[in-house]
């Protein structure tokens, strides 16, 4: 790399090559000499000029190498050398600041270190940095925003069967606009190294929404579509998002439809007396595996993106924006239905109280809570006193 010319660690040549020559046992050196990529003292990484080229070169390593003990020993040695030079130079190498660039070399994009851990029965050095689990980051990082979206009046009223077909069609109309924008942007970004791993056209909903809207609105359904202001803002965000940010919008919509969509499908069929799958095509997915298996597959693809914590945080922030756009949409639908928006209630934090955060009356003071507690115990105290008096009477008799 060009940076190696300025790096103190490379002042006397490649530190990996020199240290391997001094420390590697003869059998391992023989193994290296027999490798075609290193024949005649050549180094396949000599002309690499960037991290992308480095990782591409690593991906070319055959799968058969991964369970080779000498290969595992070499990777461990490289990691130890990086630690050594970090301590000597007093600062982290910029290429290793977020994570080790050697982690992603498997053909499926999975982190090498996980493969090595599995094959070596967890004998690899224990302090190698953990890979960011984006699926967990997204689930925990969007929990509150997700709950707010689901607790709006429109959602709860729909589940109760109190949303008319007219308003349900208005909701589907907004989804149609959203998915047209989301799928167009997805097609534009399908070759992106990050978003491309999450490009699943079998999840696209545009055509199914067309069929549902035709069912509810008739053949001239396109002339009856109305875009709400909240939807307009949502579309602008999707269209202006980067491929990395688009991961958040795809996750929010597609994975949400696979999860909660099936419950809403049954509710719609029951409330509107729908014949078969007519009017609920939006919730129908033509997948070769079950919904649960596909969700597991989707989460696995999230976790093999090999992103750093900063990138993960950006995606989580965008996912929260996506959930908030959905909340805004539901609140606007609430307004159309003539419903007052539900206030956002934060979970109360208590010190030394119920670990689940339950508070009978959050507005009451501590003294009020104490007096109410005593009031509720009044009948018990009276009963105990009566029993005591009766016992004393029987004894004296």
Secondary structure as UniProt FT lines:
FT   HELIX           2..5
FT   HELIX           8..10
FT   TURN            11..12
FT   HELIX           15..23
FT   HELIX           26..33
FT   HELIX           36..41
FT   TURN            44..47
FT   HELIX           51..59
FT   HELIX           63..67
FT   HELIX           69..89
FT   TURN            94..96
FT   TURN            101..102
FT   TURN            107..108
FT   HELIX           112..119
FT   TURN            120..121
FT   TURN            126..127
FT   HELIX           134..141
FT   HELIX           143..150
FT   HELIX           153..159
FT   TURN            160..161
FT   HELIX           165..188
FT   TURN            189..191
FT   TURN            193..194
FT   HELIX           195..198
FT   HELIX           201..203
FT   HELIX           206..217
FT   TURN            219..220
FT   HELIX           221..224
FT   HELIX           229..239
FT   HELIX           243..250
FT   HELIX           251..255
FT   HELIX           256..259
FT   HELIX           261..272
FT   TURN            276..279
FT   HELIX           281..283
FT   HELIX           291..303
FT   HELIX           309..337
FT   TURN            355..356
FT   TURN            362..363
FT   HELIX           366..396
//
